[in-house]
Amino acid sequence: MRGASKPKVVIFGAGSSFTFQLAKDILLIPGIGCGTFALVDIDAERLGIARRLVEKLVSLTGRHWDVISSVERREVMGDADYVINTIEVSGVSTVGFDYEIPKKYGIDQCIGDTIGPGGVMKALRTIPAWVEILRDAEELCPRALVMNYTNPMSMMMLAAVRTSKLRVVGLCHSVQNTSKQLATYLGVPYEELVWECAGINHMAWFTRLEHGGRDMYPVLREKAKDPTIYERDPVRFEVMVHFGAFVTESSGHFSEYVPYFRKRPDLIQKYCREGYLGGSGFYAKNWPQWRKDNDARAMRLVSGEEHYELTRSHEYASAIIEAHLFDRPTVIHATVLNGGLIENLPFDGVVEVPVLVDGAGYHPCRFGRLPSQLAALCQSNMAVYELGVKAALEGDREAAIHAMMLDPLSAAVCSPAELRAMAEELFAAEAGFLPF
């Protein structure tokens, strides 16, 4: 049992919107009276705000935690127990290019940060910085449990397992969010819903959905016929009806992962809605303002103009720390090396499966086989991830182009020649941020 120790938690990208929630969750772990937060961000101004925010949280929770910070990560990483990555590399500078250039070629993205042209470009910008962090961690805190929140999740994690021996998991909230949404759609208490879920990040599948020993998929299919329910998740309900299972990622984001919903304007109009339900350029058009809004909220929280709500969220980071620090076993869903956990997905790829966490660390759980049609959809995305990571790690321009050519949505819209021209235009626009 490690509960007598004083944990040290390093948060990279501390100026992000994640820091407030993650720090609050950690401070609310039962029995975690003291420790150290080490905050890192290359933006000194945002780092200063984040530090004041965390210091105020420490005061309000009555914990005895130290808060240190630096724009130079090596100054504060030493002997860390937990490393949390939330970095955003050049996002504000490039998010417009990620959306607008593909849109010229007919590729209409909603979020564009995980797959497709936008996801590949984000991988090229972000993975080199991520690998540098992991290398420093191997030297300065080799026993740490590492958690990645930064997208593109699958490519970030594939890069991690290919380059590092650290214990790393990729964390998202799509499994938690979707399981709760399903309970709402079905009209059953969440704690009574029995489910199993596995696949890849943003494309994991609820292969079991039961309540009181009853299969709830027939009920969910009937519910989907109700327009008031269908309209809350049009793409995901369509996928469930035709492929047999409900998927973890939101309708708008998931519409980018497959070739069916965004390849023609009439299909976008039929299946996609505004905002997170599929709005064109939703992320690119809003991200710069969201960033400003987050900074403004942080200042209101620091000044006391806005009050804290001291409750834990369903983000997994604090659950991992509690389970490991106090040997209180828990099961999360995370992205890890496959290694046969899902038999009909690439052995050396990364998958999202249940992971047991206890005082010894992470223990990914074997799932078995996905239904063939679901595995095929995952495989189509994993091919893009493989080439995107090769491009980022090796500075391979051609691999990046091939990743975009294999993207299901892009391939449904453009010819290879058009995709090559688009890629070259993206490379030129973002030249200062790429590894080649």
N, C-alpha and C positions, 0 to 999 in steps of 0.2 A: 504493500500500500504506500502511495507516494504523497499522502495528504499532509505530512508534516513539512513538506518542502514549501519554498516561496517561489511560485512560478514566475517565469519571465516570458512575456508575450510580445513578440515583435509584429507590428502591423506595417506593411509596405503599402504606399499609396494612401497614407493616413489622411490626406485632405479629401478623400472620397466620401460619398454618402454612407458607405458601409461602417465607418469607424464608430459613429455614435451608437448604432444598434449593437454592433459586436462587442464594444467595450461595456455597454450597459448589461448585455446578456452575461458576460463573464463576471462582472461585479455582483450579479444576482445569483451566482452559483452558491448553493447552501454550503457553508463552512469555509468559503474561500476568503479569509479575512485579510490576507496581505499578499503582495506580489509586486511586479514591475511591468508597466506598459512601456515599451520602447517604440516610439512613433517615427516613421521615416517617410519623407516626401521631398521631391526635388524642388517643389515650390515652397519657399521659406514662409511666405505670407499665409498660405493655406495650412501649412504645418503648424504655424503659431496658433491659428484659430483652433485646429484640431486638438492641440495640447491643452489649451484653455478649456475646451469642451470636455475632454476626458478628466481633467483635474476637477472640474465642477461635478461631474458624475461621481468621482471618488468621494468628494465631500458629502454629496447628497445621500449616498448609500452607506456612509459611515464606515467604509472600508479603509484599510491602512495600506494603500498601494502607492508606490512611487511612480511618477510619470517623467520619462526622459524623452528627448527628441533630437533628431539631427537630419540634416540634408545629406550627410555622408553616412551611408548605412553601416559601414564597417565599424564605425565608432560605437554603435549601440547593439550590434548583433551577438556579441560574445556570450556564450553559454545560455543562449535562449532555449527554453523548453518547447515553445510553440511559435511557429512562424505563419502568419496569415498574409497572403498576397492579394491586393486589390488594385494593382497599378493600372493606369490608363495611359498609354503612350501616344502622345500627339493627337488625341481624339478630337479636340476642338478644331485643330488645324486641318484635319483630313476627312472628317466625317462627310462633308459636303461632296468631295471628290468621290468617295466610296459609293454614294447614291447617284449623283448627277451624271457621271460618265457612263456607268452601265445603263442608266435610264435612256441615254441617247441611242443605245443599241437595242432598246426594247426590253431590257431586263429590269423589271419593276420590283424593287425590294421594299419591305416594310421596316425591318430592323437592320439587317445587313451587317451583323457583327459576329456571326458564328459560322456561316457557310456562305457560298456564293461569292461573287467578286468582293463584296465588302468584308466578308469573313476572312477570305484569303489575304486581303491587304492588311487587315488588322493583325493576323498571325505574323505576317512578314515584319510588321513594325514592333510587335510585342514580344515574340519569342526570344530574340537575342537578349533583351533586357532581363527577361525571366531566367534564362540560362545563366546569366551572370550572377543573379541573386542566388540561385541554387549552388553555384560554385563557391561563392562566399560562405554560404550556410554550411557546406560540407567541411570547410576549413574552420569556421568559427563556432558552429553549434551543430555538430554532426549527429547528435542524438535527438534533435528536435523533431516533433511531429509537424509536418508542413501541410497547410491547407491553401488551396488556390480557389479564389472566387472570380478571377478575371476571365472574360471571354476572349477568343473562342475556346471554350472549355476543353473540348476534345483535343484540339490541336495543342493547347498549352500542356495538357496532361501527357499527350503522346511525346512531346518534346521532353518533358520531365523524366518519363520512364526510359527514354532513349539516352539521356545524358547524365543522369544522377542516380546515386544509390540511396538517397534520402528516402524516408518514409513520407510519401506524398499522396494526398487525395484531392480530388476536385469536387467542390461543393456548390450546389445550386439549390433553389427553393421550388423547382417545378414539381417535384414529386410530392412534397408537402402540400403545396398550393392545390394541385390537381386532385389529390385524394380528398381534400376537404371540399373542393367544388363538386366532386362526384357524390359525396354524401348529401350535399345540398340539392343537387339535381334529383337524386333518388328520394329525398325526403326522409332520410334515416339518420339517427344519431351517429356522429362521426366515430365515436369510440366503439360502436357496434359493427362498423363496416370492416369486413375482412378482405384484404387485398394482397396481391403480389405484383411486383413491378420490376421490369428489367429491360435493358436495351442499351442505347447510348444516350449521352446527355442531350436533352431536348427532343429525343426520340426514343424514350423508354415507354414500355407498353404495360398496361394493366391486364395481365393475362388471367387474373383471378379477381372476381368482384362478387362478394357474397354477403348476405345479411341473414342471420338466423339459420344458417345452413342452406339458404336458397340462392341460386345463381341469379344475380341482379342484372345481367346483360339483357335478357328479354324485357325487363322493366325499363332499362335505360333506353332501349330502342323504341319502346312505346312513348317514353317521355320526349324523345327527340322529334316526334311527330307534332308536338305542341309548339307552335311558332314562338310563344313567349320563352320557351326553354331553348329551342333551336337557335334563336337569334343571339343567345348569349355566347355561343361557341360554334358558329356555322361550319368552319373547316374541320374542326375536330369531330363533330357529329357526322359529317360526310365520310371522313376517314373510318370512323367506327362502323358505320353502316356497310361500307364496301370492303373493308379489310378485317373487320371482326374484333377490334380492340380499340380502347380509348388511349390516346397518346398524351404524354406529359406536358408538351409545350403548348403555349397559347395559340389560338387560331391564327392570329396575324403572323407570328413568328414561324409557326409550322408551315404556313402556306408557302414559305420560301424554300423549304427543305425537300419538296417533291415537285414533279413537273406538271401537276394537274390544275392548279388554281390561279396562277399568275402569268400564264404564258400568252393570254389574249385579254384585251380590255373587257370583252363581254364576260369572261370568266371571273375577272376581278370584281366586276359589278355584281355578278350573281352570288359569289361566295364570300367576298371580303367586305369589311365594314371599316369605319374610321377608327383611328387610335390603334390600340393593341389588337383589334380584330382584323387588322390588315391594311390600314391606311398607307398610301404610297408615301415613302420617305418619312414615315412617322418618327423614326429615331433621328435621322439627319436634320429634320426640320426643327426638332425640339431639344436635342441634346445640349447645345450651347446655352439655351435658356434654363434648362433643368440644372445645369452646373451652377449658373448664377443663383438660381433659387435655393439650391442646397447651401451655398456659401452664405446667403442672406439668412437662411434658417439657422445655420450654425451660430451666426452672430446674435440672433434673437435668443437662442438657448443660452449662450454665454452670458448675455446681459440680464437674463431673467425675464425678458419681455414675453418669451414663450416658455411654458412650464414643461418639465419632464414627466413622462408617464413611466413609472418604474415597474415595468413588467417585462418578462422575458419573451422573446419572439421565437419562431420556429426555425430560425437559422441554426445550422448544425454546429457551428464553431464552438459555442459554449458547451454543447452536449458532448463534444469530443473531449474538451478539456476536463470537464467534470468526470467523465467515464475513465479517462486515463489517470488523472491526478489522484482520484479517490478510489480507483478500481470499482466503479459503479457501472457494470456493463450496460451498454445500450446498442441499439441497431439504428444505423443511419442508411441513407442511400447516397452513394458517391461514385465518382469516376475513378477507375483504377485500371491497371494492366489486366487484360483479359486472361491470358494464360490458361484457357480452357474453361473459365467460369461460365461462359455462354458458348456451347460447343459449336454452334453453326455460325459464329462470327470469327473474323480473323484472330488467330491465336496471339499474335504480337501487337494487336490493336488495343484500344482502351474502350471499356464498357462501363455502364452505370448499373450497379447491382447493390443489394443489401451488403453492408459492411458492419461486422460486430466490432465495437471498440471497448477495450477494457484496460487494465493497468499495464498490459504488455504492448498495447498499441492497436494497430489496424488488422482486422482479419476478414478479408473479402470472402463472401459466401458464394458457393457454387450454385448456379441457377439451373443449368441443363440446356435444353434447346428451346429457342423461340419458334413459334409457328413460322413456316417457311416464308410466307409472304411478308411477315414483319421483319424477319432477318434480312430479306432481300432489300427492303427499304433502308435498313440500317447500313447494309454493305455499300449501297450507292453513295452514302455520305462518307463512310469510312475511307473509300478510295480517294475522295477529295482531301480528307485529313492527312492521309499518308503522304500525298504529294505536296501539300501545303507545308508540312513539317520538314520534308526534305528540302524544299526551297528556302525555308527560314534558317535551317541549321547549316546548310551547305552553300548558301548564297546562290542557289541554282535558279536562274531566271526562267529557264525552259520548264522546270518542274512547276513553277508558279503558274505558268500559262497552261500547262496540262491540267493542273488542279481546277482552273476555271473552266476548261473545256469539258471536264467530267462532272462539273456541278449539274445536278438534275434540272434545275430551272433554267440555267444559262443554256444548256444543251437543247432544251425544248424550244428556245427562242432563236438562237443564233447558229450560224455555220462556224466551222473551225476558223476560217479566215477572219470572220467578223470578231470572234472571241480573241484571236491573237491581236487584232488591231485595238480592241478595247483594252486588253491587258497592257499593251505598250503605252497607250494613252494614260492609263492609271499610273504606270511606273514613272512616266515623265512628270506627272502632276505631283507625285509624292516622293520624288527622287531623294530628297534629303533625309527620309525616314526609313529607307529600305536597306537590306543587307547586301545589295548588289548594285 
